Each structure stands twice: as structure tokens, then as C-alpha cells.
Amino acid sequence: MLPGRGFGTRHPSGRVSLANLNEADYAKIGSAICKLFEEYVEKYNASTGSKANKNVVKK
């Protein structure tokens, strides 16, 4: 993980390189990111009473 300022951001940020991993690792990372977004949508829906679709990310 590196500071995001290399991309010219003015706010605190970071960047993560996913280069040169095994193909299976990319699949695991993709699944974990999808699950994380689904959890965020569930929390958002619970806190706002919204019904945002948590299945927007296609697997």
C-alpha cells in the first residue's frame, strides 16, 4: 500500500497494487470486495430505511 498523493489527490488516500498475483488470488480478492460492498449496502439500508440493491456487482 502506498500514499495516494502520486495520483494528485488533495485528501488523505491510499492505493493498493494488485499486480503480479496468482489468478486464484484475484478471484479471492474479487469475492471479498463483493462481500464487503454487500455488507455496506445492508448497513446503509438499515440506517436509512432505504432499499438499495446489494446485488449490483456482477460476479
C-alpha positions as CSV (number, residue, x, y, z in Angstrom):
1,M,0.0,0.0,0.0
2,L,1.3,3.4,-1.0
3,P,0.1,7.0,-0.4
4,G,-2.4,8.1,-3.0
5,R,-0.8,11.5,-3.5
6,G,1.0,10.1,-6.5
7,F,-2.3,10.4,-8.3
8,G,-2.6,14.1,-7.4
9,T,-5.3,13.8,-4.7
10,R,-5.7,16.6,-2.2
11,H,-7.2,14.5,0.5
12,P,-5.8,11.5,2.5
13,S,-5.9,8.4,0.4
14,G,-4.0,5.2,-0.4
15,R,-3.5,3.0,-3.3
16,V,-3.1,-0.8,-3.4
17,S,-1.3,-2.6,-6.1
18,L,-2.8,-6.0,-7.1
19,A,-0.3,-6.6,-9.8
20,N,1.6,-9.9,-10.2
21,L,-0.7,-12.1,-8.1
22,N,-1.8,-15.7,-8.9
23,E,-5.0,-16.0,-10.8
24,A,-6.7,-17.6,-7.8
25,D,-5.8,-14.7,-5.6
26,Y,-7.6,-12.3,-7.9
27,A,-10.8,-14.4,-7.6
28,K,-10.5,-14.4,-3.8
29,I,-9.9,-10.6,-3.7
30,G,-12.9,-10.0,-6.1
31,S,-15.2,-12.2,-3.9
32,A,-14.0,-10.4,-0.7
33,I,-14.7,-6.9,-2.3
34,C,-18.2,-8.0,-3.5
35,K,-19.0,-9.3,0.0
36,L,-17.7,-6.0,1.6
37,F,-19.9,-3.9,-0.7
38,E,-22.9,-6.1,0.0
39,E,-22.3,-5.6,3.8
40,Y,-22.0,-1.8,3.2
41,V,-25.3,-1.7,1.4
42,E,-27.0,-3.7,4.1
43,K,-25.7,-1.3,6.7
44,Y,-26.8,1.7,4.6
45,N,-30.3,0.2,4.1
46,A,-30.6,-0.5,7.8
47,S,-29.5,3.0,8.8
48,T,-31.6,4.9,6.2
49,G,-34.6,2.7,5.7
50,S,-33.6,2.5,2.0
51,K,-33.9,-0.5,-0.2
52,A,-30.7,-0.1,-2.3
53,N,-30.0,-3.3,-4.2
54,K,-27.0,-5.1,-2.7
55,N,-26.6,-7.3,-5.7
56,V,-25.5,-4.7,-8.2
57,V,-22.0,-6.1,-8.5
58,K,-22.0,-8.9,-11.1
59,K,-19.9,-11.9,-10.1
